[in-house]
Amino acid sequence: MHVVLATDRWGEALGGRERYLANLADTARRAGHRVDVLCAEADGGADTEVQVLPVPRFPRIAQEALFHHALAARLALHSGPSLAATPVRGATHCQLHSGLMRASLEAERDSLEPGLTRWFFRTGSLLNPRRRLLLRREESVLASATRPRLMVWSLALRDELTRRFGIPTSEITVLPPGIDGRFHPREGPGGADSPRGDAPLRLLFAAHNFRLKGLAPLLEALSRERRRGLPFRLTVAGRGPRAFRSLAARMGLSGLVDFLGAVPPARMAELYRAHDALVHPTFYDPCSLVVLEALASGCPAVTTRRNGASEWFEAGRHGLVLDDPRDTDALAEAIGSLADAPRRRHMAAEAARLGPRFDFTAHAAQVFDWLA
């Protein structure tokens, strides 16, 4: 099978979506398939045929429009299956890695503190030409009778597509994303079934969009737990504005939060194994890869029902699920409950047993069947 992957960025160090696509391309190649990549920018990918479509250096919105025009023209020349990571004209198949842009923007507004910024958010989005372009493209592709075949990572996103665009559920494939073998529990002493030491509680937050993924309510919840005497340390992995460092200081968390910046995938595997829990109180996530990676690594996860990943594990057994990311009382209570070391170790052992469910090779085989 000759597959074309269409994405704006290529390179596993750029983010979860890019890491997934790189793994899919590598697995396809090992299975004897040919994979070509069409993208707007690339960072790595030497083992796959990657072509960066030339786009003149115009303003960003013009670059966006020209790239998708060139992409559609190239896809029209390909007779086999083509897989896009976002709604793209001309693609035969589409995985909605980031969900729906309109839903993401609504969640981003919800993550803002009440005030003028939040009040003007919708107006700002309407005046933002790039956002308008992307929203129009998303709606025109998904509402079209010739839309690509769709794959999503959660039932919640499937139902959202049906509600917003009237797409029958029978036309939407639901499959949890696969994760590669580097994410596994620590072997031998210190593994998922072994004690991981006493306090302080070691917590991990991993994301590039700090606000949307709930770092602000997490810092507020931790500030409350600090006043109650809970010993902890929080590691923040990912790119984000320096304003969150100042926010942590204002909340009395100086010295308790370590901001690492962007972290390569190989190091993320070690971070999961070195921490007692991943805390991901997101306002919107079709299905967070970091949650599944953490679980497979024997690191229980605390997340929200707005995360499609919450459908793939059992709350109270493998981690904890909150109804609302803004409920900092419930978040603080969930974090405090992790101080119970026997319960935490039991969750870690149960989480580690989920790993085979997300085996990437088995997942990729299902994707290839879908593409064929």
N, C-alpha and C positions, 0 to 999 in steps of 0.2 A: 504494500500500500504506500502511495506517495501522498504525504500530508503536508499542507502549508499551514504554519502557525502565524497568525496576524496579531500583533500587539504593538503598543506604542513604545515600550521599553523592553530591552533584553539584557539579562545578566542576573544571576541568582543572588548577588549581593545587594540588589536594589530593593527587595521586599518579598513578602510572602507569595504574591502572585507570580512574580518573576522566578522565584525559587521553584515553585510548582511546575511552571512551564519548562524550565531547564531540566528538571527531573523527568518530565513526561517525554521530552525530546530524546534524552539519553536512553530511557527505557524503550522507546519506540525503535531507536537505532539498534539496540542490542537484540530486539525481537525481529530484526530484519526489515524494518520499514525505512523508507526514506523520509526525512523531515527537512523542509526548508522553512526559514523564518523571514518574515517581512516585518520591519519595525522602523521607528523614527529615530531611535538612538540605541546603541548597544554598548555593553560593558562585559566582554568575555564571550564565551560560547564557541570556542575553537573547534569543538567536535561536531558542530552542527553547521549546515550551510546557512549563514546569516547574511541577509542583504538589507542594508540601511537605505531606505528609499530617499533619494535626494530631494530636499525641499529648500527653496530659496530662503534666505534669512530675512523674512518679513516679520511683522509683529506676530505674537504668539497665536492669535486667533486665525490669522491668515495661514500660518504654518500648519495649524490643526486642520483647517479646511483643505489645504493642498495635499497634506499627507493622506487624508481619508479619500480624497479624489484619486490620487495615485494608487492607493491600496485597492480600491474598488476596481480600477482598471486592470491591475495585476491579477486579482482574484478571478476576474472574468476570463482570463487566459488559461486558468488551471482547470483541468477536467476532473480531478479527483476531489476528495474531501478537503475542506479548509476550516480551520478552527480558530475562532476569534475569542479574545479574552473579554471583550466588551461588545455591545451591539454594533455591528459593522455591516454596511451594505455589501452584498456579494459573497459573504461567507456562507458556507453551507451549514455550519454548526457554530454554536456559541455557548461558552461557559460564563455565567454571570458571576465572576469572582468577586466583584465589588458590589454586587446587588444592583439596586436601582439608584440612579443619581438623585432623582427627586426625593426618594426616601432618605438618602444620605444627607442631603441638604436640610431636610426637615429635622433630622436628628442633630445635625451640627447646630442649628438654631436652638434646639432644646437644651444643648449642652452649655449654652451661654448663660451667664448670670442675668437675672432680670435687670433691664436698664435700656439706655438708648441703643447700645450696640445690638442687643437682641431685637429691639423694636424695629430697627432699620434693616435687619438682616434680609428679610424677604425683598424689600425694595432694592437693596444692594445686589441681590442675586438677579433680579429682573433687569438691572442696569448693567450687569456684567456680561459683555458680549460673548465671551468664551463659554460661560455657563449656559447662556441661552442657546448657543450653537449645540452644545453637548446634549442638552435636554431635548431639543428638537430632533436631533439624530436618534437618541434613545427611543423616543416615542414613535418616530416615523418607522424605524426598523421593527420594533416590537409590535406595533399595531398593523403592520403590513401583512397581507395574505401570503406574501412570499418570504416571510421572516425565516431566519435559520432555525434548525432544530436546536432546542434549548436544553441545557443541563444546569442544574442548581445544586447547592450543597445542603439545602434544608427544606423541609416541608413548609416552613413559614414563608420563605421566599417564593416557593411554588404558588402558595395561596395568594401572595401579594400580586404576582403576575396575573393570576386569574381575576382577581378583584379589579386591578387597574386597567387591564387590557383585554379581558374576556377570553384569555387563552385557556382552552380546556386542560384540565390537569393531566389528562391522558397523553397530551402532547409535550409534557415537560418531564424529563428524566431527573430523578432525585438520587444523588449519590454522595456520600461523605467524601471529602478530599482525601487522597492518600498522603502519607508522610514517609520519608525515606528512613533507611535502617540506622542512620546515625543517632536517631532519637530513641534511646532505650534506657532502662534503669541501670544504675551503677551495679556492676557485678562484684560479688564477694562482700567483704566488710563495708558497711555504709550503703548497701543496696536498699531496695524499697522495703524489704522485710526487716531491716536492721534499724536500731535506734539511730537517730540523726543528731544526737546531742541535745543539751538543754537550751534554755534561753540564751541569747535573744532569738526570737522567731525570725527566720530568714525569709523575706518576702520579695517577689520579683514582679515587676511591671515591664511589659515589652510591647512597644508600639512606636510608630512614627508620628501619628496624629494624636498628641497627648490629650487634647481637649475632647475630641470625639470618643476616644477610648477610655475616658473617665479618670484621668490622673488627678484632676482637681477634687472630685468627691473622695478619691482614695486618700489624698493628703489630709483632707478635713477629717475623715474617719480615723486616720492614724493619729492625728492631733488629739482627738478625744481619747483614744486608747493610751496614748502617752500619759495624759493627765490621770488616767485610771491606774497607771503603774505597769502597763504591759511592756516588757522589754522586747525590742524588735530592731531590725534594720531593713530598709527597703532599697533594692537595686532597681534603677530605671535604665532599661536598655532601649535605645532608639533615638532618632533625630527629633528634636522638638525645640520650641522657643526657650530662651534663657529666662523668660519671665516666670517659668515654673520653679526655677531655683530660688528666685526671690519669694515666690508664694510659699515654698517649703520653709524658708527662713522666717517669714512672718507668722507662720503657724507653729513656730517653736521646734521645728524638726531639723535644724542645722546639726550636722554631724551624724544624723540618723538616716539620711538619704544619699545614695551614691548615684550620680548621673554619669553613665558610661559613654553616651553617644551611640552612634551606629555600631552594631556588633556583627561580625561575620557569622554565617550559619554554623560553622564548625564550633565556634565558641558558644553559641546559643545552647547547643546540646549539653555542654558542661555546666552552663548556668542553670539550666533546669534541674540537673542532678545535684547541684550545690545548694538549692533552695528548698524550703519547706512547703511553699505554695506559690502559685502564680495568681496574681490578683488582676482581673481584667474586667472592670465594671463598665463595659462599653455602652454607649448610647445607640450604636448601630453596627452590626457585623453580620454579614450573610452567613459566615461560618469561619471563625477565627482559627487560622492554622496554628498560632502560638498555643492556643488552649489544647488542641489535639496533640501537638508536639510535647507539651508539658506532661499531659496525662501519660503518654507512652513512655516518658522518661521517669515515671514514678513520682511526679510532682503534682499533687492535687490542685485543682483550679477553682477559683471563685470568680464567677461571671454573672451575667444577667440574662433574662429571657429574651432580650433584644439581640442576643448572639445565637445564630443558628447552631453553633457548636453545642449549645446546651441540650439539643435534641439527641446527641450521640453519647451522653453519659448520664448516669443516675445521680441526681442530687442527694446528698447525704451519704452516698457510698463512695463515689469517685471524686467528689468535690462539692461545692455549694453553688446554688443558683438564686439570685435576687430578682425580685419583680421589677424594681426601678433603680437605675443608677444614681438618682438624686436622693434616694433614701439612705443618707449617711449613717443614721442610727442602725439600720439593718446591716449595712456594710461593716460598721464597727463591731457589731455583735458577731457577725460571721468571722471576722478576723480574730476576735477574742476567743472564739470557740476553738481555733486552731492551736491555742496554747495547751490544749489537752493532748499531751504527747502520745498516749496510746491510741487515741482516736485518729490523730494525724498520721501515725505510722500505719494504721489499718487502711486509711484512705489512700496512702501512697502505694501500698501493696496492691489494693484493688485497682487503682488507676493504671499501674504498670501492666496489669493483665489485659487492659484494653488495647495495647499496642498492636497485636496481630489483626485486630478488626480494621486497622487503618493501613495495612501493608500496601506499600506503593505499587509493587509489581502486580498484585491482584487487582488493585484499583485501576491501573493503567490498562490491564487486559479488558476490563469492562468498558473503558473509554474507547479502546480500539474497536471493540464490537459495535459500539454506538456509532462511531465514525464510519464504519463499513456499511 
